């Protein structure tokens, strides 16, 4: 969490200043305002005294950012961080003279901005405290000097200055004549073990000595202070020792500061060691000097095996981009680039690198933050593929809708001709071929609708094990003797809710593909399991029933897998496949709110895993037997609404041939007029579901407001869940295009006969 520091922005580009202000506020800082010139920046600094100034180096006017920063530092002692898009040597040399607290090279990330500001504030705070302490110490030393104690040749005190009195708690008059260790009692800082005084050592060796740096002076009242001292013998003209002079000073504050610094370094080291991202420290030539454990895990080797190497020997820029050190110059702060690498075991990874510059002992260094984006990029690729498939599905559904209107006319009239021409007539066989071709075309549109998840389904409670068991004989005949079928079925498998015919179609399509991938024979393994999924892309967390179809065939490469579920994509010879098999499987699984995953390697077979949501407590639904009805009219009136004139004319003829009185309209508005003219004497509405202007649902709603018992048969080339829900009561039904004439007549009689 950023501190509540007050920050002044100095930037002559208004949009850049506004963007920077928004970033600072998101990070939790208080923005005092923005200055567009050096003069305005100096004035606002004097007025507000900000905690930190973000200063653009290049400013319009007589003074640039560097000159402004020098005035801000000299007159107001405010810390400045430079912002620049330029980094030439002359500019940087001038900038260094103003003693900035950091640099940020545009453009930069919020994380870099946060780091630079917090480090600048910390450095300014530490320097402020240090200068304050130094002034206090300087004033003390200049006014009263160090503590001084003198002894005679026997080590008895002869003199103490006021500072020594204050330090020891003894008055000079009381201390004179006492042994030094009575007044000047020193102990170890850690174990509090008594230490020998420096005076005793001087008297013994007749040489100047200094005290160890871990000594504490314990005063008369028990107060302890950290000291450093030195002692020297007082010699007469003949070299005889007349006594010892002891000079010492209180270094408690300095010890504490050294400790505020050691702890800071320890925190930095802890962050470096525990950071989840890899961190590399590189010199100006791009040679690795230090790395953290996260970097070791990323590269799969110990840090000592990475030191001394360059990044271009460890990583490869993606898409052939230039390496940051390609021009033999260190990269500037703000560089962000992605690379690929490979661990010794062969596993590849992808990283995003953000670079920053700093100085270490006067030597320019680069810090590189490496974030592993391998999984993120895989997820992004999968998401893009899913979006592409969704778009293709919408296109396929639209094509199927329009094609179904055409097939309604083609198949309908061809069936009328087929029933009208005797089998002995030479044209009967030709018309039969038209009918068969139309049926194949209708099947193709059904596959397109399955792929686009708009096919008509009759879901019920199913067990995948039961479906597999019931299809083994069919699959055996389909695959032939060269392919062995192996099953591994979970006995505790749960129930799914799906269309049984669609699940059978999935098994058939996958089995045919597996057979073609094993021209010399092999194994087809059908397995099921119940699994709780929490991290499968596209699936809500929960329990799923999984169907696994695995073969031992030739497998696929990445290029084939990238297009696997696209309609009309096939690797088979012309005439050997339509390319709709896997597209249909994909659509069925998506329509069932499931997910399909593929694993394949050239020469190592292919595995499809299909995830279906568990239908907790679902019960199988009984399908009533068809009614044996006379399909001809009983004198009823039907209102026919269809915007396609050819489809409308075909239905009009079929209904007329069956004896119905038909009122026809090409729009919802015209249909309302027809009903008004007929005085509401309409037994059933036959309406296309999708029409311009007023659609079938809206027309039905208006008519049933006046005639609630009106029965409605919707016609559509689509059949998604939303449309089907419009036909969910006894007075409404849905018929999917294309349909046979007898299917239309049978549906009418069923509805008119229902109570």
N, C-alpha and C positions, 0 to 999 in steps of 0.2 A: 504494500500500500504506500503510495507516494506521500511525502510530507505536505503540510499546508503552507509551503513556501510561497512568498509573493514574488512574481516574476514579471519583468518588463520586457516586451518584445520590441526589437529595433529592426525593422524590415521595410524597405521602400516599395516592395511589391505587395499591393493590398490583398490580393487573393492568397498569396503565400502567407502573409501575416494572419489572415483569417483562419486558414487551415491549421497553422501552428497554434493559434489560440484555442481552436476546438480540440486539438490533440492534448494540449496542456490541461484543459478542463476535464477531459476524459480521464487523465492520469491523476486528477485530484488536486492540481495546483491552482492558486489564485492568480489571475492575470490582472495586473494593474493597468494595462493599456498597451497601445502600440505607438511607436514613434517611427516616422518615415525619414528622418534626417538625423545627422549627428548632433546638430544644435538642439533639436527637440529632445533627443535622447538624454543629453547632458542636463537640460532643464528639468525633465521629468524625473531623472535620477535624484537631483537635488531636492525636488519637491516631495517625492514618495519614499526615497531610500529603500529600494527593493532589495529583497534577499539575494536576487541573482538577475543578471541581464543577459538575454539571448541576443547577440549583436551580429548582424550581417556585415561582413567585411566591406563589401562593395556598396556604398551608399552615394546617392546623388547629392551634390553640393560641394562646398569648399573643403569640408572635412569628411574623410571616410571612416569606416567602422573602427579601424585600428587607432586612429587619432582620438576618436571618441572614447574608446576603451581606456586609453592612457589617462585621459582626464578623469574618467569615472573612477579608475583605480587610485590615482594620486590624490584627488580632492575628496572622494567620498568612500574610498576603501570598499567598493562593491565588487563582488566576483563577476567575471564576464566569461561567457562561452561563445566562441565565434561560430557563426554559420556561414558557409561559403560553398559555392559551386566551383571554385578555382583553388588550385593548390600549387602555384608556381613557387620557386625557391625564394624569390625576392619578397613576395607577399608573406610567406611563412616566416622569413627572417624578421621582417618588421613586426609581425604578429607576436613573435616570441618576446620581443622587447617590452611589450605591454603586459607581460606575465598573465596570459589568459588561464582560465581554469579548465579548458577543454576545447576541442574542435568537433564540429559535426559537419560532414560533407553531404550536401544535398544531392539526391533525395535521401532521406533516412527513415527508418522504421520507428514506431513508438517505443519499442523496447530499447533501441539505441538512444533515443531522446531521454527516456527515463534514466538509463544508466549514466549518461553524461551529466544530467542535472544533479542526481543524487551524489555522484562522485565529486562534482564541483562544490556542492553545498557542504559535504563532509570535509573536503580539503580546506575550504574557507573557514569553517568552524574550528578545525584543528589549528590552523595558522593563527586565527584570532586569539584562541586560548593561549597558544604558545607565546605570541607577542605580548599578551597581557602579563603572563607569568614572568617573561624576560624583563619587562619594564619594572615590575615589582622587585625582582631580584636585583636589577641594576640600581634602583633607587636605594635599596637596603645596603648594597655593597658600597655605593658611593658615599653614603652618609655615615655608616658605622663600620664598614669593613667586615672581614671574617672574624670568627671567634678565635681568640688567642689565649693560650695558657703557657706560663713559663714555670720551670722547676729548677731546683738546685741540683747539685751533683748526686744527691741521694734520692732524687725523684719526688721531693716535697714541693708543694705549690708555693711559688713566690709572687705570681701575678696572674690576674684574670681581667680581660676587658669586658665591657658591658654585654657584648654579644655572647661571650662565654658564660657570663652570669645567667643570661636568659636561657641559654641552651641547657645548662646543667641544673639550674634552679638554686645554685649556691651564690651567696654574696662573697665578694673577694675577701672581705675581712674575716668571714667565717671559714673560708677555705684555706687561707694561708697557713702553711706549716703542716697541712695534711698531706698524706701520701696521695699521689695522683689518682690511683684506682679507687679511692674513697669518693672522689668527686666526679671523675671521668670514668664511669662504669660502662663498659661496652660488652655487647653479647652478639652472638650470631643471629642473623635475621630469621633463619629457618628453625633451628633447634633451640634457640635461646641459650646456647652454651657460652659461658664467660670466655672472653677473648683477652689475650695479653695486650696491654696498652703499648702504643708505639714508643712511648718514652722509655719503657723498660728495655725494649730492643735496641734503642739508640744507645742507652747507657751500657749495654752489654757488648755491642759491636762497634760503637763509635762511628756509625754510618747513618746518613739520612734514610728514613724508611717511610713508606706509605701504607695506609690501612687497607685491608681487604675491602672489596666493594659490597660486602654483604653485612656490614657492621651496623648495629643500632646502638645509639647512646641512650642509656636509661637514666633519666634525670632524678633529682632528689625526691620529687613527688610521684615517681614511677612512670612519668610520661616518656615514651620512646620516640626517638627521631632517627631517621636514616642519615648517616654522615659519611663524608669522605674527608680524610685528613692526611697530613704529612708532618713529620717531626725531624728535627735536625739538632745536632749537638752545638752547644755554645762553647767555643774554644777560646782560651786565652792566647797571648802571643807566643807561648811556648807549646801550644797544641794540647794543653791540658783541658779536660772537660770541666766546665764551670756549671753546667746545667743543660737543660733541653728546652727548646721552644716548640710548642705544639700548635699548629694552625688547622682548624677544621671548619666545615660549613654544613649547614642543614641541606640535605639533598632529597628530603622526603617528597617534595612536589615533583622533582625531576624523575625520581623512581616511579612515582605513580603515573607520570606521563609515559615513561618507557613501557610501564605495564599496560594504559588506554590505547598504545601503539602495538605491543605484542599480542594483545587480545584481538585487535583489529586484523592483524596479519593472520592470526589463527582462524578468525571468521572467514577471511578471504580464502584461506587454504581449504577450510571445510566446504565452502561453496564450490570451489574448484574441484574438489574430490568427489562431492556428492551430486553435482549437477547432472540432470538426466541427459543433456545434450553433450556431445563430444566437444572438448575445447582443446585447441592446438595453439601453441605459442611458436611463432616463426620469426626468424631474423629478416633483415632487409632483402636478403637474396632468396627468401622463401624456403629456407632450410628449417626443419622442425627441431625445436629446442626443448619443448616440454609438452606433455599431453596428460589428460586426466583419464580415470578408469572408464568413463563412458566411451571415450575414443578407443580404448583398448578393446572393449566389447564390440564396437562397431567394426573395427578392422580385423578382429579375431586374433590379434597378436599382442604381446606385452609391449609396454611403452618403450622399453629399452631397445626393442627391435625396430622401432619406428624413428627414433632420434637420429638426426643426421641425414635424413632423407628429405626429398622435396615432395610437395603435394602432387606434382605432375607424374611422379613415379608411383603414386598410390591411388590416384583417381583419374578418371577420364571425363572431360566436359561432355555434356549431353548435346546432341545435334551438331557436333563439330565446332562448338563455340570456342573462342580463344581462351586460353588459360590466363588467370589473373596476372601471372608473372611473365607473360609471353614477351614483353618488351624489356625484360631485365630490370624493371622498376617495380617497387612494392606497390600493391594495390591500395587504393584510397578507401577511406571509411565509407560504408554504404554499399559497397559491391555485394551483390547477392546473386548466386548462381547455383545451378544444380549439376551434380556429378554422379557418375556410376563408379562403383568399386566392387572388388571381389575378394572374399576371404580366402585364406589358404585352402580351406576345405572345398572351395568351389562355389559357395553360396554368394550370390550377387546382392547388392544393396544399392539404394539410391539416396543421396543426401542433398540437402539444401544448405549452402554455406553462406554465412553472413560474416563480413570482415570488418575489423576495427583497428585503428592505429593508436599507439601510445609510445612513450619513451621510457626506456629502462636504463638507468645509469648513463643517460645521454645518447644511448643507441636506439634508433628507431626499430620498433618491433611491431608485429602484426598478430592480433588474436583472431582466430577463426572459430566460429561456432558452427558445429555440424549437427544438423537435425536429420534423423532418419525418417525419410518420407516414403519408404518402400511400400508400406501397407496403404498409406494415404493415396499414392498414385494408382495402386491396383484398384482401390475402391472407386477412384475417379473414373478410371477406364471402364469399370463395370457399370457405373452410373451412366456414362455416355453411351455405352452399348445398349443399356435398357431404354434410354430416351430415344435412341435411334430406332429400336425395335417398336417402341410405342408409336413413333411417327409412321413407320412402315405399316403397322397394324391399322392405324386410322385410314391411311391411303387404301389399303387392301379392303377394308370394310366399305369405304365409299365406292370402290370399283365393283365390289360384289353387289351392292345395293342397286346400282344402275344396270348391271348385267342381269340381275334377277328380273327386272322389269322386261328386258328383252327376251329372256328365257321363258317368262310367263306367256308371252305371245307366241314364240317359236314352238315351244313344247306343247302349248295348249292347242294351237291349230293343227300341229302335226299329229297329235293324238286324235283330234276330231277326224282328220283325214284318214288315219289308220283304221278307225272304227267304221268309217263310211265306205271304204274301198274293200271289196271282197279279196280274200287271200289269193284267189286265182288270177286276179288282175295283175298285169306286169308291173304296175306302179306300186303295188302293195309292199313289195320287198324294198323298194327305194324309200318309200315313206317310213318303213320300219327302221331303216338305217338312219334317217333323220331323227326319229324318236330316240334311238340309242345314243346318237351323238349328242342330242340335247340332254339326255340323262347324264352322260359323262360331263358335259359342261356344268350341269346343275351340281354334280358331285364336287367339281373343282371349286365352284363358288362356295359350297358348304365348307370346303377346306380353308378357303380364304377367310370365311367368317369365323371358323374355329381359331385360326391364327390371330385374327383381330379381336377375339373374345366376344363375338357377337352372334354366336351360333345358338340355335334353339336347343335347350337341354332339358332333361327330366331328371333332376338330381334325386338321389335316394341314399339311404344308409348302406354303405358297402364295406366289405372286408377285402383288402387287397389279396390276402391269402386265398380266399374263395375264388376270386377272379382268375388268379394264376392257375389254381388247380383245375378250373373248368376249361382253361385254354391250352393245357399242355398237349392234348391230342392234336388240336389244330396247329399249334406251333411246331410240333414234331413233323407233321406232314409238310408244312411250309418250309422248314429248314432243311429237311432231307437227312440222309443217314450220316453225312460227314460232320454234322454239328451235334454235339452232345449237350443236352439241357440239364443244368444242375440247379437245384433249388436250395435255398437256405432261408427258411421262413420263420419269423419270430412268432412263437406260439402265443405270446401275450400282446399281439398287435391289436391296436384299437380300431375304431370305426371312422371312416371318412364319409363325407357327403359329396357325391359326384354322380355323373351320368355313367351308368355301367357300360353303355356302348362306347362312350368316349375313352374310358379306361382300357377297354379291349382294343380300341383303335390305337392307343398309345403303345400297347404291348406289340401289336402287329407291326407298326411302323418301325419301332426300335429293333424288333427281331429281324425284319427284312434288311435293315441297314447293317446289323451285326453279321447276317449271313453273307452279304455282299463284301464285307470287310474280311471275311475268312474264306477265300476261294478254295483253299485246300483243306478246309475243315478246321474245327477248333471247339472251344467251349463257350456256351452262352449261360451265364450265371444270373439267376433271378433271385434276389434277396429282398427281405423286408425287415424293418426294425421300427420300434417306437422310440422316439428321441425327443428330448427337450432342447429346443434351439433358442439361443439368446443372442448370437452374433452372426447370423446368416443374413447376408445382404438382401434387403427387400422383404424380410419376414418379420412380423411382430413376434416378440418373445412368447413362447408357449410350447406345447407339446405337438409334435407332428408325426405322421406316419410316413415312413420313407420307403420308396420303391427304388431298388438299385438294379440296374441292368448293365452287366459287364460282359465284354467279349474279349477274346484273345487274338484279335485280328491285327490288321496292319497299322492301326492308330492314325492320328492326324497331327499335322504341324500347327503352329500358331496362326498362320495365315488362313488355313481352312477353318479353324475354330472361331476366328473373328467373324465369319459370315455364316456360321453353321445354321442359325435359325431364320435366316432371311428367306422369304418366299422365292421360289424358282432358282435358288442357288443349289447346284448339284455338281458333284465331281464324277458322276457317271456318264457313260456315253450317251449320245443323242438317241432318244427313243427308249432308254433304259430307266428313266425316272423323270418326274415333273419338278422335283425340287420342293415339293410341298409337304413331304412326310414330316420332317423335323419342325417345319414352320407350324404345321397343324398340332404337333405335340406341344410346342411352346405355347400356342394359343389356348389349348385345353387346360394346361397347367395354370396359366395366368388367370383364366376364367374361373378356375377352382380356388383362387386366392392362394395358390401355392408358389413353388419356386423350383427351377431346374438348374442343376450344376453339372459341368462336364469336366472330366479329367482324361487327358489322352496324350500319349507320347508316340512318335513314329516308331513302329516296330514293337510296341508294348501294349497294344490294345486300347480300348476306350471304356470308360465308365460313366454312365448317366445316373444321377441321383435326383429323384423327384420327391419333393416335400409337399404333403397334403395336410391341411389343418385337421386336427382331431375333432370329430363330431361327437361331443360328449352326450351320451344319452339319446342319440338319434335312433329312430326306429324306421325300418323299411316301410315304404309306402306301397299299398296295393294298387294296381292299375286295373280299373274296371274294364270288362270285356266290351268290345265294340257293339253298338246297337244294330240290330237287323232292321233297317228302315227302308221304306220306299223313298227314293231320292227325288221324285217328281213333286211339283208344287201342288198344294191343296187350295190354290186360289189366293195365296198371300201376295202382298205388295212389298217390294224391296227397294230401298233408296240406295243407289250406287253412286259413290263419290270417289273419283280417281282423276288426278291431274294429267296423267299420261293418256292421250286420246287412244292410242293403239291398244293399251292394256284395258282401258275402259270399254272399248268396242268389243274386245274378245270376251270379257266377262258378261257384257250385255247379251251377246249371242248365246253363251252357255246358259245363262239364267232364262232367257227367252225360250230356248229349246226345251227347258225343263218345265215350262208352263208358268213361270213367275211373271207378275206384272212389275215392270222395272221403271223407276224414275231415276234418270241419270243426271249427274252434275259434275262439273270439272273443278269446283272449288267449294269451300265450306259455306261461303256466303250464298252461292247459287243453290246449294242444298237446302238452306233455311227457307229460301223463297219457294222451292219445290214443295216442301212440307206444308208451308202455309197455304199454297194453292190447293194442295190435296186435302186440306182440312185435318191434317195430322193422321190420316188413315194410312200409316206405314207400320208394317209388322216387324221389319228388321232393317238395320242400317249396315251396309257393307261399305267400309271407308278405308282408303289408304291411310296409313299412320302418319307418314311424313309428306306434307304438302306446303307450298308457299302460302303465306298469309295465315289463315286459320288451319291448324293441323287437325288430324283425326281426333285426338283427345279433346281438344277444345270444342270441336263440333259436337262430339258425343255429350260433353258436359252440358252444352246449351240445350240440346234436344231433350236430354233426360231431366232437365229442370221442369219442363212442361209435361213430358211423358216418361215418368220414372220407370215404367215397365218395358220401355223400348229395349230390344235386344240389339247388340252391336257386335259385328265381326270385323276386326281390324285386319288389314293386309299390309305387309311390309317386307322389304328386302333386307331389313335389319332384324335382329332379334336379341337385343341386349336386355339386361335385367330390368332396366327402367321401363322399357316398352312392355315387357311381359307383365310387369306389375299393374299395368293399366287394364289388363284382361284377367283379373283375379276373382271375379264373382260369377254367379250362375248366368248372368245376363250378358256377359262379355267374353269374347274368345279372340284368339290370334291365329292367323294362317300365314305361314311364311312363304314368300315367293322364291322360286317358281313353284306352282302347284298344278296338279292334274285336275281336269274338269270335274272328275268324279269326287276328288277330295273336297273341292269347293261345295258341290251339291250335298255330299254326305255331312259336312260340317253345318250347312244351313238346316238340314232336316233334324240333326241332333239338337240344335239350338231351339228350333221352332217347336220340337216335340217336348222339350224340357219344360217343367212347370215353373 
